[in-house]
Amino acid sequence: MDKGIRLILFTALVSGFSIFLNSWAVKGFDSSVFTFSKNLLVALLLSAVLLGIGMRDQLMRLKAGQWRQLMLIGLVGGSIPFLLFFKGLQMTTGSTAGFIHKTLFLFATLFAVLFLRERWDWRLGTGMALLLGGTYLFIRPDFAWSAGHWLVLAATLLWAAENAIAKRTLQSMPGTIVAWGRMSFGVLFMLPFLTASGKIGLITAMSSAQWAWIGITSALLFLYVFSFYNGLASVRLSTATAILTLGAPITALLQAAYFGTAIAPSQALGMLLLLAGVMLVAWLPMVRLDTAEWSA
């Protein structure tokens, strides 16, 4: 199995655990302060990694255009969508917002076909349909709509666009540097918002328990961005975002194991469709003789 595929599978596993823990961690936090604090810590961790593995000189040799690419990734993926998404969640109820966010794979694939020249054929189309159907059955959205849902949709589109920008950027720089740019510039772009809204003081006022949750969730976020961007370097964007849909079933299985709740029949069917969609998009091309057309 390709190293990039293994890294994205690991990212999906981390995503499943992260969502499971974040449902507790975010309680008692202002959402923007929670996000900023996590992202700041991850940016610092990635900075330490870059220094530790001797990539400082490579970072310093980046050209002006490459720095602009990293800043764009930080703006489009590491700051604005976080603020939009969490604000949208505060304004909504029901399951529609979660369904919108989980369709990121579909928007990312459309961007990949339109701007990255990834090939759309029956396998990719059928796989996307299975993933969409599985996501619907897994979440069962109520399709209530409000202004908050527009914010969630805007955030999802921005994250999908950022994935496409990152995929192209990875042609000229390592995944670790792209991950560092996303988190570091994202923090810098979020800082004016926190300052203007008077929330900076909330960071220093956090309790030790809150900082513990920040540490745990930051470690998971670090693993997520490190593995995702390094994996995306050698994997098609449509394949990578399809594999990430496995994070939701992992979260559901963790919740069922921890709380002792049963998986609903619709969720079980949704999981099967998600697995079938991932296999069609990611696994089937690897066992065919014409895998060259599916290479990143």
Buried (B, 14 or more C-beta within 10 A) or exposed (E): EBEBBEBBBBBBBBBBBBBBBBEEBBEEBBBBBBBBBBBBBBBBBBBEBBEEEEBEEBBEEBEEEBEEBBBBBBBBBBBBBBBBBBBBBEBBEBBBBBBBBBBBBBBBBBBBBEBBEBEBEEBBEBBBBBBBBBBBBBBBBEEEEBEBBBBBBBBBBBBBBBBBBBBEBBEEBBBBBBBBBBBBBBBBBBBEBBEEEEBBEBBEEBEEEBEEBBEBBBBBBBBBBBBBBBBBBBBBBBBBBBBBBBBBBBBBBBBBEEEEEEBBEEBBBBBBBBBBBBBBBBBBBEEEEEEEEBEB
